[in-house]
Amino acid sequence: MKDRNISTYTLITKYNINPRTINNLKHNKSITLYTMERLCGILNCQPNDVVAFLPDEE
């Protein structure tokens, strides 16, 4: 977001991303694939640019 000069406020007001979704992202909670697709379109990136799969700690 910093690289693209897009703020959280812009995501909420201009792109109608739900504030709860922003909260989920900031707290590493789940989002839908639809939301991921929208965010990647807004940020002009691929899911691999914003998602990392980490192994579960046992």
Contact map, one row per residue, 1 for C-alpha under 8 A:
1111111000000000000000000000000000000000001000000000000000
1111111000000000000000000000000000000000000000000000000000
1111110000000000000000000000000000000000000000000000000000
1111110000000000000000000000000000000000001000000000000000
1111111000000000000000000000000000000000000000000000000000
1111111101100000000000000000000000000000001000000000000000
1100111111100000000000000000000000000000000000000000000000
0000011111110000000001000000000000000000000000000000000000
0000001111111000000000000000000000000000000000000000000000
0000011111111110000000000000000000000000000000000000000000
0000011111111111100000000000000000000000000000000000000000
0000000111111111111000000000000000000000000000000000000000
0000000011111111100000000000000000000000000000000000000000
0000000001111111000000000000000000000000000000000000000000
0000000001111111100000000000000000000000010000000000000000
0000000000111111110000000000000000000000000000000000000000
0000000000111011111011000000000000000000000000000000000000
0000000000010001111111000000000000000000000000000000000000
0000000000010000111111100000000000000000000000000000000000
0000000000000000011111110000000000000000000000000000000000
0000000000000000111111111000001000000000000000000000000000
0000000100000000111111111100000000000000000000000000000000
0000000000000000001111111110000000000000000000000000000000
0000000000000000000111111111111000000000000000000000000000
0000000000000000000011111111111000000000000000000000000000
0000000000000000000001111111100000000000000000000000000000
0000000000000000000000111111100000000000000000000000000000
0000000000000000000000011111110000000000000000000000000000
0000000000000000000000011111111000000000000000000000000000
0000000000000000000000011001111100000000000000000000000000
0000000000000000000010011000111110110000000000000000000000
0000000000000000000000000000011111110000000000000000000000
0000000000000000000000000000001111111000000000000000000000
0000000000000000000000000000000111111100000000000000000000
0000000000000000000000000000001111111110000000000000000000
0000000000000000000000000000001111111111000000100000000000
0000000000000000000000000000000011111111100000100000000000
0000000000000000000000000000000001111111110000000000000000
0000000000000000000000000000000000111111111000000000000000
0000000000000000000000000000000000011111111111100000000000
0000000000000000000000000000000000001111111110000000000000
0000000000000010000000000000000000000111111100000000000000
1001010000000000000000000000000000000011111110000000000000
0000000000000000000000000000000000000001111111000000000000
0000000000000000000000000000000000000001101111101000000000
0000000000000000000000000000000000000001000111111100000000
0000000000000000000000000000000000011001000011111110000000
0000000000000000000000000000000000000000000001111111000000
0000000000000000000000000000000000000000000011111110000000
0000000000000000000000000000000000000000000001111111000000
0000000000000000000000000000000000000000000000111111100000
0000000000000000000000000000000000000000000000010111110000
0000000000000000000000000000000000000000000000000011111000
0000000000000000000000000000000000000000000000000001111100
0000000000000000000000000000000000000000000000000000111110
0000000000000000000000000000000000000000000000000000011111
0000000000000000000000000000000000000000000000000000001111
0000000000000000000000000000000000000000000000000000000111
